[in-house]
């Protein structure tokens, strides 16, 4: 039983070294800004944020930071 688990752990380590194996289709997260915490989401290639700036401009520092952090895992749209 332990040998099977050890094999899975080793496989997980190999997978983690190959980020191209993972692509995100959608997610929700909380982003701690300088003044407040915001709900950031990504779904069907579109970003959303609960901050006022995003509602007016369609982008904000929170979504742009997430784009930079998650770029390797997001499919090009």
C-alpha positions as CSV (number, residue, x, y, z in Angstrom):
1,X,0.0,0.0,0.0
2,X,2.7,2.5,0.9
3,X,4.7,1.7,-2.3
4,X,1.6,2.7,-4.3
5,X,1.4,6.0,-2.4
6,X,5.1,6.7,-2.8
7,X,4.7,6.2,-6.6
8,X,1.9,8.7,-6.7
9,X,3.9,11.2,-4.7
10,X,6.8,10.9,-7.2
11,X,4.5,11.2,-10.1
12,X,3.0,14.4,-8.6
13,X,6.4,15.9,-8.2
14,X,7.1,15.2,-11.9
15,X,3.8,16.7,-12.9
16,X,4.5,19.8,-10.8
17,X,7.7,20.4,-12.7
18,X,5.6,20.6,-16.0
19,X,3.1,23.5,-15.5
20,X,2.0,23.1,-19.1
21,X,0.0,20.1,-18.0
22,X,-2.4,22.4,-16.2
23,X,-4.8,24.9,-17.8
24,X,-7.5,26.8,-15.8
25,X,-10.9,27.2,-17.4
26,X,-12.5,29.0,-14.5
27,X,-11.8,29.9,-10.9
28,X,-12.8,32.3,-8.1
29,X,-10.4,33.8,-5.6
30,X,-10.2,36.6,-3.0
31,X,-7.6,39.2,-3.7
32,X,-6.3,41.3,-0.8
33,X,-5.8,44.8,-2.1
34,X,-4.3,47.8,-0.3
35,X,-7.7,49.0,0.9
36,X,-10.0,46.0,0.8
37,X,-10.5,42.4,-0.2
38,X,-12.0,41.8,-3.7
39,X,-13.7,38.8,-5.4
40,X,-11.8,38.0,-8.6
41,X,-13.0,35.4,-11.0
42,X,-12.1,34.0,-14.4
43,X,-14.7,32.2,-16.5
44,X,-14.9,31.4,-20.3
45,X,-11.8,33.6,-20.9
46,X,-13.2,36.6,-19.1
47,X,-12.0,38.3,-15.9
48,X,-14.2,39.9,-13.3
49,X,-13.5,41.8,-10.1
50,X,-15.8,43.2,-7.5
51,X,-13.9,46.5,-7.2
52,X,-15.4,49.8,-8.5
53,X,-12.5,50.4,-10.9
54,X,-13.2,47.1,-12.7
55,X,-16.9,47.9,-13.1
56,X,-16.0,51.2,-14.8
57,X,-13.1,50.1,-16.9
58,X,-13.4,46.3,-17.4
59,X,-9.9,45.8,-15.9
60,X,-8.1,46.6,-12.7
61,X,-4.8,46.0,-10.9
62,X,-6.3,42.9,-9.2
63,X,-7.1,41.1,-12.4
64,X,-3.9,42.3,-14.1
65,X,-1.9,40.9,-11.2
66,X,-3.8,37.6,-11.4
67,X,-3.1,37.5,-15.1
68,X,0.6,37.8,-14.5
69,X,0.6,35.2,-11.7
70,X,-1.5,32.7,-13.6
71,X,-0.3,33.2,-17.2
72,X,1.3,29.8,-17.4
73,X,-2.0,28.2,-16.6
74,X,-4.4,30.2,-18.7
75,X,-5.1,29.2,-22.2
76,X,-4.7,31.9,-24.8
77,X,-8.0,33.2,-25.9
